């Protein structure tokens, strides 16, 4: 038995898992063995506002992106099958790459999702500049955020994350945090406290008369986070641990 040009001598070799390698050519006694459509995967771009699930019960037919309610609506009719599964879900507001496969592709799904196979997933995140002015404004990222991410951070509940890579990209839009911070520092201590409460969403403080500053900066800090896991809300939770709470947009490449 030859797999991808190499003779297999180990017992229990799993062709579709390939012991860590996707197998695309199998020969037995010199003759090629056809591989069924177990390797047929489907790649979709999920728009914002579409549920990242395959709802088989409510799907009727293919729908354009602006009419789709969930991923099943985005699959063309000629490719649709009730045994389609999704490998790695996305939240409703998140956009980007989704990979679908039939039930026979479960081994490939394991290769893609399990961290032991080192398949990296890249996320582009726009961090809003909504850090309170009492903390200096800006995106809130700590100065050593990239270093901490590379060493592996612990989430708020104590869950440990594998080492990852964080890249801070050039800001989008003109940041007004410096001007806002300068105006904030001219306020009295009482006025600063009132502004801080208003910025944090206190309706009572927002309606209180007195000096007002621009409520927010319209600039964003784009970052690229590369991980090889898939914990619940992992990207947002990792960035929160290094100060970047204001996730404005999340996209999987």
Number of C-alpha atoms within 10 A of each C-alpha: 15 17 18 14 10 11 12 12 9 7 6 8 12 13 17 20 17 16 13 16 14 16 17 13 15 19 16 11 8 9 10 13 13 10 13 8 11 15 18 12 17 14 13 14 15 25 21 19 17 23 21 23 17 22 14 16 8 11 18 10 13 17 18 11 17 11 12 20 21 23 25 29 24 24 23 12 13 7 8 17 14 12 11 20 20 20 17 17 16 23 16 16 16 20 22 17 19 19 16 20 22 20 14 17 20 17 18 22 21 15 20 20 18 13 15 12 14 14 14 16 16 16 20 20 25 23 25 23 26 24 22 21 23 13 10 15 18 25 24 23 21 14 10 9 20 17 16 19 24 14 13 15 22 16 16 11 7 8 9 12 19 14 17 20 17 20 14 14 13 10 14 14 11 10 17 16 23 14 10 18 18 12 14 21 13 10 14 11 11 9 16 18 14 20 25 19 16 19 20 14 10 13 11 10 17 17 9 12 8 11 12 16 12 11 14 19 20 14 20 24 24 22 19 19 22 22 22 20 22 15 11 11 10 14 19 15 19 24 25 17 18 20 16 24 20 22 20 15 16 23 19 19 14
